Amino acid sequence: MEEPDDPVGTMDMWRRVVGLLPRGEMLLVEGGGHMPWLDLPVRSGAGSVAS
């Protein structure tokens, strides 16, 4: 997957952040930007699960 254009940080930085969260998960959405739920709402929602 190509690195998304995220002005806030790199995928590696976000992986480290998620790794610090006890139940953290990261979902990468191909073609999504910093807020993929706005860019690609159907694809973003398809990967999310309520717990």
C-alpha positions as a LaTeX table, in Angstrom:
\begin{tabular}{lrrr}
\hline
Residue & $x$ (\AA) & $y$ (\AA) & $z$ (\AA) \\
\hline
Met1 & 0.00 & 0.00 & 0.00 \\
Glu2 & 1.25 & 3.45 & $-0.87$ \\
Glu3 & 1.94 & 5.76 & 2.08 \\
Pro4 & $-1.11$ & 8.07 & 2.44 \\
Asp5 & $-0.60$ & 11.82 & 2.28 \\
Asp6 & $-1.21$ & 12.60 & 5.95 \\
Pro7 & $-0.08$ & 16.05 & 7.10 \\
Val8 & $-0.20$ & 14.91 & 10.74 \\
Gly9 & 2.25 & 11.99 & 10.60 \\
Thr10 & 3.63 & 8.96 & 8.83 \\
Met11 & 2.22 & 5.42 & 8.96 \\
Asp12 & 5.19 & 4.39 & 11.10 \\
Met13 & 4.44 & 7.14 & 13.61 \\
Trp14 & 0.76 & 6.13 & 13.79 \\
Arg15 & 1.73 & 2.46 & 14.21 \\
Arg16 & 3.79 & 3.46 & 17.24 \\
Val17 & 0.91 & 5.52 & 18.66 \\
Val18 & $-1.55$ & 2.65 & 18.18 \\
Gly19 & 0.95 & 0.27 & 19.79 \\
Leu20 & 0.81 & 2.35 & 22.97 \\
Leu21 & $-2.97$ & 1.97 & 23.28 \\
Pro22 & $-4.15$ & $-1.12$ & 25.18 \\
Arg23 & $-6.86$ & $-1.96$ & 22.61 \\
Gly24 & $-5.56$ & 0.17 & 19.77 \\
Glu25 & $-6.10$ & $-0.85$ & 16.16 \\
Met26 & $-5.23$ & 0.91 & 12.93 \\
Leu27 & $-7.21$ & 0.45 & 9.74 \\
Leu28 & $-5.53$ & 1.66 & 6.57 \\
Val29 & $-7.96$ & 2.62 & 3.81 \\
Glu30 & $-6.48$ & 2.57 & 0.29 \\
Gly31 & $-7.01$ & 6.01 & $-1.22$ \\
Gly32 & $-8.00$ & 7.61 & 2.08 \\
Gly33 & $-6.32$ & 10.65 & 3.54 \\
His34 & $-6.10$ & 11.83 & 7.16 \\
Met35 & $-9.87$ & 11.52 & 7.59 \\
Pro36 & $-10.86$ & 8.53 & 5.42 \\
Trp37 & $-14.39$ & 8.48 & 6.85 \\
Leu38 & $-14.93$ & 11.75 & 4.94 \\
Asp39 & $-12.94$ & 10.81 & 1.80 \\
Leu40 & $-14.29$ & 7.25 & 1.44 \\
Pro41 & $-17.11$ & 6.69 & 3.96 \\
Val42 & $-18.33$ & 3.34 & 2.60 \\
Arg43 & $-14.85$ & 1.79 & 2.48 \\
Ser44 & $-14.00$ & 3.19 & 5.93 \\
Gly45 & $-17.21$ & 1.92 & 7.49 \\
Ala46 & $-16.80$ & $-1.53$ & 5.98 \\
Gly47 & $-13.66$ & $-2.11$ & 8.05 \\
Ser48 & $-14.95$ & $-0.89$ & 11.38 \\
Val49 & $-16.52$ & $-3.07$ & 14.03 \\
Ala50 & $-18.37$ & $-1.98$ & 17.15 \\
Ser51 & $-17.19$ & $-3.66$ & 20.32 \\
\hline
\end{tabular}
